[in-house]
Amino acid sequence: MKTEDQEETCRYMNMFSNSRTPYHLVNWVISQGEVIRDVDAPLNSTPASFIEWCVSLEEQGLKVLTVTIPTLTQQV
């Protein structure tokens, strides 16, 4: 039997899997005309790898996140 946390995790994973957000973000990145490594990496990825990809875009100079990486690390 699954715990409540496991069920919630499964719901979030299913929502992410069915989301078109990675697809739209890849298209947006391509439309920016930037040369980005691994531009299609988030397709068929996990939420964690998607976040890592967004951070990678930031490190390559493309602003994706609404907060800066130093701000995020200070919060952790």
N, C-alpha and C positions, 0 to 999 in steps of 0.2 A: 504494500500500500504506500502511495506517495504521500509525503508530507505536504503541508500547505506551501512551504517554500519551494519544493520541487515542482509543484503544480504551477506556481507563479513563474518560475524559471522557464518551464515548458511553454507557457503562454507567450512570454516575451520572445523566446527563440522562434516560435511559430510566427509571431507578428513580424519579426525581423526577416525571416525566410520568405514571407509573402509580400514584404515591402518592396516598393519600386524605388526607394530612396537611393540605394547604391547605383542603380541604373541611371537615374536622373543626375546624380552627382558626377558620374563618369562622363556623361554627355556634357555637363556644364564645364568640367575640367578641360575636355577636348575643345570646347568652343572658346576657351580663353586664349588659345593659340600658344600656350606654353609647352615646352618640351618637358614632360613629366615622366619620370621612371615609373614603370609598373602601373600605367594609367588604368588598366582594366582589372587590377588586382582585387577590388572589393566585390566583384561579381562572384556569386556563389561562395561567399565568405561567412565567417562567424562575426558576431557583434564585436568581439575583441580585435579581430584582425581588421575589421572595418575602421575601428577607432585608431589603430596603429597606422593604417593607411592615411587617414585624415591628418594625423600628426606628421607623417612623412611629407605630405603635401605642404604643410606649414613650414617644415624645415627646408623645403625646396623653394620657398618664397611665395607660394600661392595661399592667400588668406581664405581659409575654409571655416575655421572655428571663430566664434564670436568673442572668445576670450583668448588671451595670450598664453602660451605654454608656461612662462614663469608664474603667471597667476594661478594656473592649475597646480603646479608643483608646490606653491606656497600653501594651497588649501589642503594638500595631502599631508 
